[in-house]
Amino acid sequence: MPMKLARRGFLATAAAVAIATSIGTGALAQDKVKLRLSAVQSETDQRSVAMIEKFGPMVADFADFEPHWNGTLYAQGTELEAIASGDLEMSITSAQELATFFPEFSIFTAGYVHQDAAHQVAVFNDPLMDPFKKKVEDELGVKLLSVMYLGRRQVNLRQPKAERTVMTPADLAGVNLRMPGTDAWQFLGKALGANPTPMAFTEVYTALSTGSVDGQDNPLPTVVDAKFYEVTKQIVLTSHLVDLNYIALSKAAWDAMTPEQQEKVQAAADAAADFGRENQLKKEEELVAFLQEQGLDVYEPDVAAFREQVQKMYLESEYAATWPEGVLDKINALGN
């Protein structure tokens, strides 16, 4: 804990210096605003395509948007510190990464907190997010502009629906479900009602084909890309984790812009997020049809029953200890 506090203290100081420097010099600069973005995904990723096709052109009249993909400018996990120290202007960051600085952000990494893509947007734009955003700005010098939809994780099983129909968490009892190996992922698997089994991703296809595990969880694009549909029989659309990223901008760079430039940057970020969201939702819909064509049963369980159990287990766990009181209720109220 002392190390984390020291790290945050350093970053807060670095952010303050960066803001002061930018405010002092930005107004005098006649050149275009430089907006370098460092991200870990490839340039063909839907997030990258959205930033290239929407964000860049919408700010081109006053900004030099310079994206760097595949972690070539800054390694994954170091982007926020680079922004805080004034060495970088933009990144695409996750709630998981922000939670390493501010534990309360872990609420946005928990199962069934976000219900779908539209709910993500409603939560991000609601006043309940204001304290979260302000803390990131004040202590990291990072402004969260918009939320990007990454997709929903679903349960993928070897057994056909005729042998095991999953409608509630009780129906996953005894199922050895491969989940990523960290404690947080294993907790989510248990909360879903399954027997979570840690395993490297590279081993999952073989484990499914031999029966070493009974199933796995991933977004539909991963199920298709990894060809898990070849060795499984059903997809249960639990949507237990609706994953997200945030478009993040240096607060120093933001404060150095004119109000008109700020308005354009915000509009560009929202347009990029909307574009990526629409493309991802369309892709997920197309993949449902593809998986059904491959002979898999694809259906939706009693999502309310899953949400109730999973949220109850989170609230009774150590994971919820840092969540601001009443915020989960406010998030739920914005959903269906």
Summary of the structure (lengths in Angstrom):
residues: 336
radius of gyration: 21.1
end to end distance: 38.0
largest distance: 70.3
contacts: 1104
relative contact order: 0.17
helix: 52%
strand: 19%
